[in-house]
Amino acid sequence: MSHAARRDPAFLPRLFYTLAALVILWPLLVLAEFKPWVLLDPSSLKPTLRFLGDFFPPKLDAEFAWLIARETWRTVAMATAGLALAFVFAVPLALVSVRVLSISSLSGRMGTGPAVTRQMVRWLLMVLRSVPELIWALVFVRVVGLGPTAGVLAIALTYAGMLGKVYGDILESNDAQPTQALLRNGSGRLQAFFYALLPQNASELTSYTVYRWECAIRSSAVLGFVGAGGLGQQMDSSMKMFNGSEVATILIVFMLLVALADRLSTWLRKVLA
């Protein structure tokens, strides 16, 4: 076998793209001031090891365990209530933003009024999802005070934008002919949605909704750091008191909670698919 025959024909393109990625990535790392070697500096390494050493053993007394169980339940409740409220807002917004449900578009070009309404709804969804739930939580903590209400509203607004955008994309990605056929034969938009559009996309919509619920649980834990209650707020208090054993217990509960949410979401996908 000749040397030319043994040569990988994709070697030069791979080398080019690798070097191009490094050329692009290096100034980005410099701009972000990414300096991982600082972690190995003695002035940083000693307090880090001392802080991690305080994690053992985790705090497991009955009083603290009951407190963590209550905050865990509050975290899950915050995530579920926030996602449910987001779902209530996202579904009608998604239906308005879907072109295939527009009767005026059956002739080929959507009417001016429906087109403007659809675009405004899409802009609204963009605004909602472009603001992180952490920012919304900071706003609502000042409006409604400390507690889970701020977390629920923060998750609801951000996730309404996410759900509405993705729901609309999913509904427009499949075959539009069954929906259009129903609309041409006098069916209403809701009838066309429930009898043509929804059956085609139910599995994908369910899968994404359950995935977002899992993400909402993680978000609700983070929102506690800004006063929205739940495990995040308890961890913030423990870290401010330099109580490593409590932090270790909360971290373990975090991991168990995420693992449980992942298992539950997998089971729900199988049941509802």
SVG drawing of the C-alpha trace seen along z (x, -y; Angstrom):
<svg xmlns="http://www.w3.org/2000/svg" viewBox="-67 -46 71 48">
<polyline fill="none" stroke="black" stroke-width="0.4" points="0.0,0.0 1.4,-3.4 1.9,-6.3 -0.8,-8.3 -3.3,-5.5 -2.6,-5.3 -3.0,-9.1 -6.2,-10.2 -8.0,-12.4 -9.7,-14.4 -6.4,-15.1 -5.8,-18.6 -9.4,-19.8 -9.3,-18.5 -6.0,-20.3 -7.3,-23.5 -10.5,-23.5 -8.6,-22.6 -6.1,-25.5 -9.0,-27.8 -10.8,-26.9 -7.7,-27.6 -7.2,-30.9 -10.8,-31.9 -10.8,-30.4 -7.6,-32.0 -8.6,-35.6 -12.0,-34.7 -10.2,-33.0 -8.0,-36.1 -11.0,-38.4 -12.7,-36.3 -9.6,-36.4 -9.6,-32.6 -6.8,-31.7 -7.3,-28.2 -3.7,-28.1 -4.8,-30.5 -6.5,-27.5 -3.1,-25.9 -1.7,-29.1 -0.8,-28.4 -2.8,-31.5 -5.9,-30.0 -5.1,-26.3 -4.8,-26.4 -8.2,-28.1 -9.9,-25.8 -8.6,-22.6 -9.5,-23.9 -13.0,-24.7 -13.4,-21.3 -12.1,-19.6 -15.0,-21.1 -17.4,-19.1 -16.6,-15.9 -18.6,-14.5 -21.9,-15.9 -24.4,-17.1 -27.1,-14.4 -28.9,-15.2 -32.6,-14.9 -33.4,-18.6 -31.3,-19.6 -32.5,-16.6 -36.1,-17.8 -35.2,-21.3 -33.6,-20.1 -36.5,-17.8 -38.9,-20.8 -36.7,-23.0 -36.4,-20.3 -40.1,-19.9 -40.4,-23.7 -37.8,-23.7 -39.7,-21.0 -43.0,-22.8 -41.5,-26.1 -40.3,-24.5 -43.6,-22.7 -45.8,-25.7 -43.5,-27.9 -43.6,-25.5 -47.3,-25.1 -47.8,-28.9 -45.4,-29.1 -47.4,-26.4 -50.6,-28.4 -49.0,-31.4 -46.9,-29.5 -49.6,-27.4 -51.9,-30.2 -48.9,-32.3 -47.5,-29.4 -50.8,-28.7 -51.0,-32.4 -47.4,-32.3 -47.9,-29.2 -48.3,-30.0 -50.0,-26.7 -53.0,-27.5 -53.6,-30.8 -56.6,-30.6 -55.4,-33.6 -52.2,-31.8 -54.1,-29.0 -54.2,-31.2 -50.4,-31.4 -49.6,-34.7 -50.7,-35.5 -52.9,-38.6 -51.4,-41.8 -53.2,-41.7 -52.4,-38.0 -48.8,-38.5 -48.3,-41.5 -49.9,-39.7 -47.8,-36.7 -44.6,-38.7 -45.5,-40.7 -46.1,-37.4 -42.8,-36.1 -41.1,-39.3 -42.8,-38.9 -41.6,-35.3 -38.1,-36.5 -38.2,-39.2 -39.4,-36.7 -36.7,-34.1 -33.9,-36.6 -34.1,-37.7 -32.6,-34.9 -34.8,-33.7 -32.2,-34.9 -32.7,-38.5 -36.5,-38.1 -36.0,-36.7 -34.0,-39.7 -36.8,-42.0 -39.6,-40.0 -37.8,-39.7 -37.9,-43.5 -41.6,-43.5 -43.2,-40.7 -40.4,-40.2 -38.3,-37.2 -39.8,-33.7 -40.9,-31.2 -43.4,-33.5 -40.5,-35.4 -39.0,-32.1 -42.3,-30.9 -42.9,-34.1 -39.3,-34.2 -39.5,-30.6 -42.9,-31.3 -41.8,-34.3 -38.6,-32.9 -39.9,-29.4 -43.1,-30.8 -40.8,-32.3 -38.8,-29.1 -41.8,-26.8 -43.8,-29.1 -40.8,-29.4 -40.0,-25.7 -43.7,-24.7 -44.2,-26.9 -41.1,-25.5 -42.2,-21.9 -45.7,-22.5 -44.5,-24.1 -41.8,-21.4 -44.2,-18.5 -46.5,-18.0 -49.0,-20.8 -51.4,-19.2 -53.7,-17.5 -54.1,-20.8 -54.7,-22.8 -57.2,-20.2 -59.3,-20.6 -59.1,-24.4 -60.2,-24.4 -63.2,-22.2 -64.5,-24.6 -62.9,-23.5 -61.9,-26.0 -58.3,-26.6 -58.7,-24.7 -60.3,-21.8 -57.5,-21.7 -55.0,-21.8 -56.5,-19.0 -57.3,-16.7 -54.4,-17.2 -51.5,-19.2 -51.4,-17.9 -51.5,-14.1 -48.5,-14.5 -46.4,-16.3 -47.6,-15.0 -44.6,-12.9 -42.1,-15.6 -44.0,-18.3 -44.3,-16.0 -40.6,-15.2 -39.6,-18.8 -42.0,-19.8 -40.7,-17.2 -37.2,-18.2 -38.0,-21.8 -39.5,-20.6 -36.2,-19.0 -34.4,-22.2 -36.9,-24.2 -35.9,-22.1 -32.2,-23.1 -33.2,-26.7 -35.3,-26.9 -32.4,-25.7 -30.2,-28.5 -32.9,-31.1 -32.7,-30.5 -29.4,-32.3 -31.2,-35.6 -33.8,-35.1 -36.4,-33.0 -36.4,-30.3 -35.8,-26.6 -32.5,-24.7 -30.5,-27.5 -31.4,-30.0 -30.5,-27.4 -27.1,-26.7 -26.4,-30.4 -27.0,-30.8 -24.8,-27.8 -22.0,-29.1 -22.1,-32.5 -21.7,-30.9 -18.8,-28.8 -20.6,-25.6 -19.1,-23.1 -20.9,-20.1 -24.3,-21.7 -23.1,-22.6 -22.0,-19.0 -25.5,-17.7 -27.2,-20.2 -25.0,-19.3 -25.8,-15.6 -29.5,-16.4 -29.0,-18.5 -27.4,-15.6 -30.1,-13.1 -32.8,-15.6 -31.4,-16.0 -30.9,-12.2 -34.5,-11.6 -35.8,-14.3 -33.8,-12.6 -35.3,-9.2 -38.8,-10.6 -38.5,-12.5 -37.3,-9.4 -40.2,-7.4 -42.7,-10.1 -41.4,-10.2 -41.9,-6.4 -45.4,-6.6 -46.6,-9.7 -44.8,-9.2"/>
</svg>
